[in-house]
Amino acid sequence: MKVEGLQGGWGEQLVLDDVSFSVEKGEIVAIVGKSGCGKSTLMQHLLGLVKPWRGRVVFRETDIWSSPEAMQRARRRWGVTFQSGALLGNLTVIENVKLPLKEYTDLTEDEIATVAYSKLDTVGLADFADSSPLEVSGGMQKRAGLARAMALDPEVLFFDEPSAGLDPVTSAHLDDLIRSINRSLGTTVVIVTHELASIFAISDRVIMLDAEAHGIIARGTARELRDSSGDSRVRAFFRREAAEEGKDS
């Protein structure tokens, strides 16, 4: 997946300008930066929700914005999780997981149920398949959202602040799950987050955005940016909790 010369924003407000980067197959890339730097705007452009003013988002050698068909093909190969889990409260957990299978496949009801249970089992929620999303914890809602995102066996999983609202232990368990899926299935992961613990724990590479620069000011591993960056903005971001995370974080 590649982003080439992307420019975008809201109304007349420029947020991102000439942003270019690539995400290699099977890696976990974290998009980071302070509030207002454009992380959410970039994610909206990547997911085909908001058209950039200029530039391309290329998946499988095709700009997803080039045609409705290109957009549909890309979305069929992606899975997306949102901060809240975005589950429908009037459906059970497993019914939420079944939704993309019903929309995008010709599987029978029994086949859909088998796949949905399998995905719930992967995230440790098989015993809660028939529960309402309102009956399970916030961390379980996020795992259910992940199961739904995995329903179509996506090539790329997108996460928008997956640890938001979670306690440190639950957040760490979610990080472990994301890393396990990446390693066992080879799924490419793009994650927007500001949580340093998660960034150090699971990312292979980091792309840092800055509001004043309207784009990328640093890229590399989390440790490289923390220990070796010559940019004070980058050092301040990555060292703000270093003492709490420990010397080997």
Salt bridges, closest charged atoms under 4 A:
GLU4 OE1 - ARG56 NE 3.00
GLU27 OE2 - ARG205 NH2 2.61
ASP153 OD1 - LYS119 NZ 2.53
GLU155 OE2 - ARG60 NH2 2.14
GLU155 OE2 - ARG77 NE 3.36
GLU161 OE1 - HIS194 ND1 3.09
GLU195 OE2 - HIS194 NE2 3.47
ASP204 OD1 - ARG179 NH2 2.90
ASP210 OD2 - ARG233 NH1 3.26
ASP227 OD1 - ARG226 NE 2.85
ASP231 OD2 - ARG233 NH2 2.68
